[in-house]
């Protein structure tokens, strides 16, 4: 499934707004409802949200997805650098203990 299918968009438009339940629904798998409780509070991170009455409609926003991914990459990079420092320190202690 491509990003265009997920967004229900054609190359020339930004996609359509849909309800979260419609996006998460998996035929024959009632467990999808567990995803709803998690996704409903965080979906605005990568989606545009419109409220009409008591209903919320969302549409994936490519620029928000890119921003979110960049933040995740920066966090991962910082974490890996810190882990590398800790690993190096452990190796140095191990070497000193062997001497």
C-alpha positions in Angstrom: 0.0 0.0 0.0 1.5 3.3 -1.0 1.3 6.7 0.8 -1.2 7.9 -1.8 -3.5 5.0 -1.0 -3.3 5.7 2.7 -4.0 9.4 2.2 -6.7 8.6 -0.4 -5.1 11.2 -2.6 -4.3 11.8 -6.2 -0.9 13.3 -7.2 -2.5 16.8 -7.6 -4.4 17.1 -4.3 -3.7 16.7 -0.6 -6.1 13.8 0.1 -9.4 13.6 1.9 -10.4 14.0 5.5 -11.6 10.8 7.1 -12.6 9.6 10.5 -9.9 7.8 12.5 -12.1 4.8 12.9 -12.4 4.4 9.2 -8.6 4.6 8.8 -7.8 2.1 11.6 -10.6 -0.4 10.9 -9.3 -3.9 10.0 -12.0 -6.3 8.8 -12.2 -9.4 11.0 -9.8 -8.0 13.6 -11.6 -6.4 16.6 -8.3 -5.6 18.2 -8.0 -2.5 16.0 -10.0 -0.7 18.6 -7.1 -0.8 21.0 -5.1 1.3 18.5 -7.9 3.9 18.5 -7.3 4.8 22.2 -3.6 5.5 21.5 -4.0 7.1 18.1 -6.8 9.5 19.0 -4.6 11.6 21.3 -1.5 11.7 19.1 -2.8 11.8 15.5 -2.6 15.6 15.4 1.2 15.2 15.4 1.2 14.1 11.7 -2.3 14.9 10.6 -4.5 17.9 10.0 -7.6 17.7 12.2 -11.0 19.2 11.5 -13.9 19.0 13.9 -17.4 19.1 12.7 -19.9 18.9 15.5 -18.7 16.1 17.8 -16.9 14.3 14.9 -13.2 14.6 14.2 -11.8 14.2 10.7 -8.1 13.8 9.9 -5.9 14.0 6.9 -2.2 13.0 6.8 0.0 16.0 6.4 3.3 15.3 4.6 5.1 18.2 6.0 4.1 17.2 9.6 5.3 13.6 8.9 8.6 14.9 7.6 9.0 17.2 10.7 8.2 14.3 13.0 10.6 11.9 11.3 13.4 14.5 11.5 12.8 14.9 15.2 12.9 11.1 15.6 16.2 10.8 13.7 17.8 13.6 15.8 16.7 11.9 19.0 18.0 8.5 17.7 21.3 10.1 16.7 21.8 11.7 20.2 20.9 8.4 21.9 23.3 6.4 19.8 26.1 8.9 20.5 25.4 8.6 24.2 25.3 4.8 24.1 28.6 4.8 22.2 30.2 7.0 25.0 28.9 4.6 27.6 30.1 1.6 25.7 33.6 3.1 25.2 33.8 3.9 28.9 32.9 0.3 29.8 35.5 -1.0 27.5 38.2 1.3 29.1 37.2 0.2 32.6 37.4 -3.4 31.5 40.9 -2.9 30.0 42.1 -1.1 33.2 40.8 -4.0 35.4 42.7 -6.5 33.3 46.0 -4.7 33.8 
